[in-house]
Each structure stands twice: as structure tokens, then as C-alpha cells.
Amino acid sequence: MNRDEVLQEIHQIAKEFAASSGRTVNENSSNFLEAYGFTSLDALEFLLLLEERFGVTFEDEDLTEDTLTSEDRLADYVIERLG
């Protein structure tokens, strides 16, 4: 799976999750979690969905603001874990 495919999948999962929660997407936000209106609990649920979809594990020490607020960093993390 290449980077563009991972990014596309991350956005698709985020859009579906946001829609299921009745949240609207703010595509102008530079913060990925804020763009989808995710609370901290939503973010954890979203990460679980990513773990299931990609078969990766987000290690506790890697759950930083830098990783979670950028779709590029999330994609890089997933790709790194996919090896």
C-alpha cells in the first residue's frame, strides 16, 4: 500500500466516523482531529479503527499531539508500521 492510498483510507475512515457521530468536516482546519470535530475520546476510537483497518498498533509513547494532529504524520506512522 503506498502513501497516497494510506492517506485516502485515513480520510475515508475519518469521514465515515465523523458522519456516524453527526459531526461536520471543516476542511480548512490545519489540525486533523479538529477538522473532523473529534474529541479526545473520538480520537481514541478513530485510532482503534485505524489499527483494525491497517493491522498496526499505535504504541502509547507514539500517541503525541504531533502524530495525532496531522494526517501526513498518521500516514507516515502507518506506513512505518506496515514495514
C-alpha positions as protocol buffer text, in pm:
chain_id: "A"
residue {
  index: 1
  type: MET
  ca { x: 0 y: 0 z: 0 }
}
residue {
  index: 2
  type: ASN
  ca { x: 151 y: 333 z: -99 }
}
residue {
  index: 3
  type: ARG
  ca { x: 136 y: 662 z: 90 }
}
residue {
  index: 4
  type: ASP
  ca { x: -145 y: 810 z: -120 }
}
residue {
  index: 5
  type: GLU
  ca { x: -359 y: 502 z: -63 }
}
residue {
  index: 6
  type: VAL
  ca { x: -294 y: 516 z: 311 }
}
residue {
  index: 7
  type: LEU
  ca { x: -385 y: 888 z: 323 }
}
residue {
  index: 8
  type: GLN
  ca { x: -700 y: 827 z: 123 }
}
residue {
  index: 9
  type: GLU
  ca { x: -803 y: 542 z: 353 }
}
residue {
  index: 10
  type: ILE
  ca { x: -733 y: 750 z: 666 }
}
residue {
  index: 11
  type: HIS
  ca { x: -957 y: 1028 z: 534 }
}
residue {
  index: 12
  type: GLN
  ca { x: -1230 y: 784 z: 433 }
}
residue {
  index: 13
  type: ILE
  ca { x: -1233 y: 626 z: 779 }
}
residue {
  index: 14
  type: ALA
  ca { x: -1233 y: 970 z: 943 }
}
residue {
  index: 15
  type: LYS
  ca { x: -1521 y: 1093 z: 724 }
}
residue {
  index: 16
  type: GLU
  ca { x: -1729 y: 784 z: 795 }
}
residue {
  index: 17
  type: PHE
  ca { x: -1658 y: 804 z: 1168 }
}
residue {
  index: 18
  type: ALA
  ca { x: -1740 y: 1176 z: 1178 }
}
residue {
  index: 19
  type: ALA
  ca { x: -2063 y: 1121 z: 985 }
}
residue {
  index: 20
  type: SER
  ca { x: -2170 y: 840 z: 1218 }
}
residue {
  index: 21
  type: SER
  ca { x: -2123 y: 1081 z: 1510 }
}
residue {
  index: 22
  type: GLY
  ca { x: -2315 y: 1361 z: 1338 }
}
residue {
  index: 23
  type: ARG
  ca { x: -2005 y: 1577 z: 1305 }
}
residue {
  index: 24
  type: THR
  ca { x: -1934 y: 1803 z: 1011 }
}
residue {
  index: 25
  type: VAL
  ca { x: -1594 y: 1824 z: 845 }
}
residue {
  index: 26
  type: ASN
  ca { x: -1405 y: 2154 z: 846 }
}
residue {
  index: 27
  type: GLU
  ca { x: -1160 y: 2108 z: 559 }
}
residue {
  index: 28
  type: ASN
  ca { x: -997 y: 2446 z: 632 }
}
residue {
  index: 29
  type: SER
  ca { x: -855 y: 2334 z: 967 }
}
residue {
  index: 30
  type: SER
  ca { x: -483 y: 2257 z: 979 }
}
residue {
  index: 31
  type: ASN
  ca { x: -541 y: 2023 z: 1275 }
}
residue {
  index: 32
  type: PHE
  ca { x: -660 y: 1683 z: 1154 }
}
residue {
  index: 33
  type: LEU
  ca { x: -859 y: 1599 z: 1467 }
}
residue {
  index: 34
  type: GLU
  ca { x: -1025 y: 1940 z: 1477 }
}
residue {
  index: 35
  type: ALA
  ca { x: -1107 y: 1920 z: 1106 }
}
residue {
  index: 36
  type: TYR
  ca { x: -1325 y: 1617 z: 1177 }
}
residue {
  index: 37
  type: GLY
  ca { x: -1456 y: 1754 z: 1506 }
}
residue {
  index: 38
  type: PHE
  ca { x: -1306 y: 1469 z: 1709 }
}
residue {
  index: 39
  type: THR
  ca { x: -1296 y: 1486 z: 2086 }
}
residue {
  index: 40
  type: SER
  ca { x: -1018 y: 1305 z: 2270 }
}
residue {
  index: 41
  type: LEU
  ca { x: -1245 y: 1002 z: 2311 }
}
residue {
  index: 42
  type: ASP
  ca { x: -1331 y: 1014 z: 1940 }
}
residue {
  index: 43
  type: ALA
  ca { x: -960 y: 1024 z: 1860 }
}
residue {
  index: 44
  type: LEU
  ca { x: -902 y: 704 z: 2055 }
}
residue {
  index: 45
  type: GLU
  ca { x: -1191 y: 530 z: 1882 }
}
residue {
  index: 46
  type: PHE
  ca { x: -1061 y: 653 z: 1546 }
}
residue {
  index: 47
  type: LEU
  ca { x: -716 y: 511 z: 1623 }
}
residue {
  index: 48
  type: LEU
  ca { x: -877 y: 176 z: 1704 }
}
residue {
  index: 49
  type: LEU
  ca { x: -1044 y: 183 z: 1363 }
}
residue {
  index: 50
  type: LEU
  ca { x: -707 y: 257 z: 1200 }
}
residue {
  index: 51
  type: GLU
  ca { x: -545 y: -27 z: 1392 }
}
residue {
  index: 52
  type: GLU
  ca { x: -814 y: -268 z: 1272 }
}
residue {
  index: 53
  type: ARG
  ca { x: -804 y: -149 z: 912 }
}
residue {
  index: 54
  type: PHE
  ca { x: -426 y: -148 z: 870 }
}
residue {
  index: 55
  type: GLY
  ca { x: -334 y: -422 z: 1117 }
}
residue {
  index: 56
  type: VAL
  ca { x: -97 y: -195 z: 1309 }
}
residue {
  index: 57
  type: THR
  ca { x: -68 y: -94 z: 1673 }
}
residue {
  index: 58
  type: PHE
  ca { x: -29 y: 262 z: 1793 }
}
residue {
  index: 59
  type: GLU
  ca { x: 216 y: 244 z: 2081 }
}
residue {
  index: 60
  type: ASP
  ca { x: 130 y: 463 z: 2381 }
}
residue {
  index: 61
  type: GLU
  ca { x: 459 y: 652 z: 2363 }
}
residue {
  index: 62
  type: ASP
  ca { x: 387 y: 742 z: 1999 }
}
residue {
  index: 63
  type: LEU
  ca { x: 47 y: 896 z: 2069 }
}
residue {
  index: 64
  type: THR
  ca { x: 171 y: 1252 z: 2068 }
}
residue {
  index: 65
  type: GLU
  ca { x: -1 y: 1568 z: 1956 }
}
residue {
  index: 66
  type: ASP
  ca { x: 234 y: 1583 z: 1658 }
}
residue {
  index: 67
  type: THR
  ca { x: 130 y: 1236 z: 1541 }
}
residue {
  index: 68
  type: LEU
  ca { x: -241 y: 1281 z: 1601 }
}
residue {
  index: 69
  type: THR
  ca { x: -299 y: 1627 z: 1456 }
}
residue {
  index: 70
  type: SER
  ca { x: -152 y: 1570 z: 1111 }
}
residue {
  index: 71
  type: GLU
  ca { x: -284 y: 1327 z: 852 }
}
residue {
  index: 72
  type: ASP
  ca { x: 63 y: 1320 z: 696 }
}
residue {
  index: 73
  type: ARG
  ca { x: 220 y: 1207 z: 1023 }
}
residue {
  index: 74
  type: LEU
  ca { x: -54 y: 949 z: 1076 }
}
residue {
  index: 75
  type: ALA
  ca { x: 9 y: 812 z: 726 }
}
residue {
  index: 76
  type: ASP
  ca { x: 385 y: 805 z: 787 }
}
residue {
  index: 77
  type: TYR
  ca { x: 330 y: 620 z: 1114 }
}
residue {
  index: 78
  type: VAL
  ca { x: 106 y: 360 z: 950 }
}
residue {
  index: 79
  type: ILE
  ca { x: 346 y: 309 z: 660 }
}
residue {
  index: 80
  type: GLU
  ca { x: 638 y: 270 z: 901 }
}
residue {
  index: 81
  type: ARG
  ca { x: 444 y: 7 z: 1097 }
}
residue {
  index: 82
  type: LEU
  ca { x: 346 y: -177 z: 780 }
}
residue {
  index: 83
  type: GLY
  ca { x: 717 y: -210 z: 708 }
}
